[in-house]
Amino acid sequence: MSAEADLLKRTTDLALEFLDSLPHRRVGPTVPIEELRAALCGPLPEHGEDPLATVERLARAADPGLVGMAGPRYFGFVIGGHLPAALAADWLTSTWDQNATLYVSAPSNSVAEEAAAGWLLEILRLPRAASVGFTTGCMMANFTALAAARHAVLARRGWDVERRGLFGAPEIDVVIGAEAHATIHAALQMLGLGRERVKRVPTDGQGRMEADALRNVLKDCHGPLIVCAQAGNVNTGAFDPLEEIADVVREHEGWLHVDGAFGLWASASPSLAHLTHGAERADSWATDGHKWLNVPYDCGIVIVNDPESHRQAMTIAAPYLVQTEGRERDPFDYVPEFSRRARGFTVWAALRSLGRSGIADLVDRCCALARRFAEILRLEPGVEILNDVVLNQVLVRFHPPGGGDTDAFTREVIARVQEDGTCWLGGTVWHGMAAMRISVSNWSTREEDVEVSAGAILRAARA
Ligand SMILES: *Cc1c(COP(=O)(O)O)cnc(C)c1O
């Protein structure tokens, strides 16, 4: 066997050892930063070492600081695992090492993206003529969509923002919900639209944008208009009233963008699709592959119902770029990158290995497990579920048994759960209250995982 084959076989074993450990390993890291530094830092050796020794050293050194995110009992942030087919496709993607900039540089990826794009539009119930880009994550999907929006609303006023920039351009009114995700602010900041000059629309008790309040805010907007709505609040999972928002934005001839990093996947489930009604009337959407679709990091998806604006906002021109005349897909036309990973393969494999019904099942199952979490925890005196569990998110608050500071006690319970290691979840501040945030987004989570994890949470609350 060649040395490279030997190395890759041994690496497969290391990967399998990790995967085998996932269902029972401690979910959080096991060592403090000093130990990770001791194992990973130090001077760069003058002479190289054997690749197999390097990889074994890496696996050994990294292991205690690895988080079991890919496993069934990680409920922090909104983080999916990796479906077996998607993980395997990701291995091949690295092995194939395709630079997926142009069709001519990576034809198979270009066509895999084309296929995956069509399937995505179908299952997310979005217009078939929309263009799709595969970004690093939903943050860059939001960025790309808002760049297309910026292009379109200014082009309608005769302004070419890509050539002339924003200096002297008509002022764009950007309207967002009061609970827009932090990455919407970041995207606006990078696009020269300002993180803080936005108009914020108040939200209701579940974090949904109030359509009447939007109407009021738009009364004072007379410039080119971009409105950002949300499908899936990162805390509660709640959906903005998209149908009403679409009506209002249309009346004002604005551009409607929907951030649906995980929530847009509700469209794939017949029993949950009502939550996203109206989303299909937007102009652009951002979602993730690496959250609920359970492909490995990194993978976001941007969709624009105005392919020309999408391309205009992203296109890079250089004499050596042999672009084909629209017959073939050049992936870099739809993302803010140049050299890039061939993300089409993992999405293609994930969608194909699940099929339509498998995707719906994945979404339904996670939501049922989130409800199960709430059901178990709710029975405990002093435990309060703050949100309507409409999707895969649960917000929990813990009142101290003898009375006292609920915020402090809630943080204490979260810290104890993280320390215990049975599962991992984090905290948030929701409408001024400290809360534990549970997100069920992993394909491999089973009811037993929820029961064991809820048990660990209740132990922490009783301790
Ligand atoms: C996670 C998330 C994002 C950002 O997505 P990344 O993939 O982390 O870049 C944006 N919006 C919402 C609602 C999210 O949940």
The ligand as an SDF file (V2000), in Angstrom:
LIG
                    3D

 15 15  0  0  0  0  0  0  0  0999 V2000
  -27.7770   31.0240   12.0180 C   0  0  0  0  0  0  0  0  0  0  0  0
  -28.5680   32.1220   11.4790 C   0  0  0  0  0  0  0  0  0  0  0  0
  -28.0030   33.0440   10.5770 C   0  0  0  0  0  0  0  0  0  0  0  0
  -26.5440   33.0030   10.2090 C   0  0  0  0  0  0  0  0  0  0  0  0
  -26.2270   31.8030    9.5730 O   0  0  0  0  0  0  0  0  0  0  0  0
  -24.7450   31.2550    9.4890 P   0  0  0  0  0  0  0  0  0  0  0  0
  -24.9080   30.0210    8.7080 O   0  0  0  0  0  0  0  0  0  0  0  0
  -24.3350   31.0280   10.9060 O   0  0  0  0  0  0  0  0  0  0  0  0
  -23.9100   32.2740    8.8210 O   0  0  0  0  0  0  0  0  0  0  0  0
  -28.8160   34.0160   10.0650 C   0  0  0  0  0  0  0  0  0  0  0  0
  -30.1080   34.1070   10.4080 N   0  0  0  0  0  0  0  0  0  0  0  0
  -30.6830   33.2610   11.2740 C   0  0  0  0  0  0  0  0  0  0  0  0
  -32.1370   33.4210   11.6020 C   0  0  0  0  0  0  0  0  0  0  0  0
  -29.9330   32.2350   11.8360 C   0  0  0  0  0  0  0  0  0  0  0  0
  -30.5030   31.3680   12.6780 O   0  0  0  0  0  0  0  0  0  0  0  0
  1  2  1  0
  2  3  1  0
  2 14  2  0
  3  4  1  0
  3 10  2  0
  4  5  1  0
  5  6  1  0
  6  7  2  0
  6  8  1  0
  6  9  1  0
 10 11  1  0
 11 12  2  0
 12 13  1  0
 12 14  1  0
 14 15  1  0
M  END
$$$$
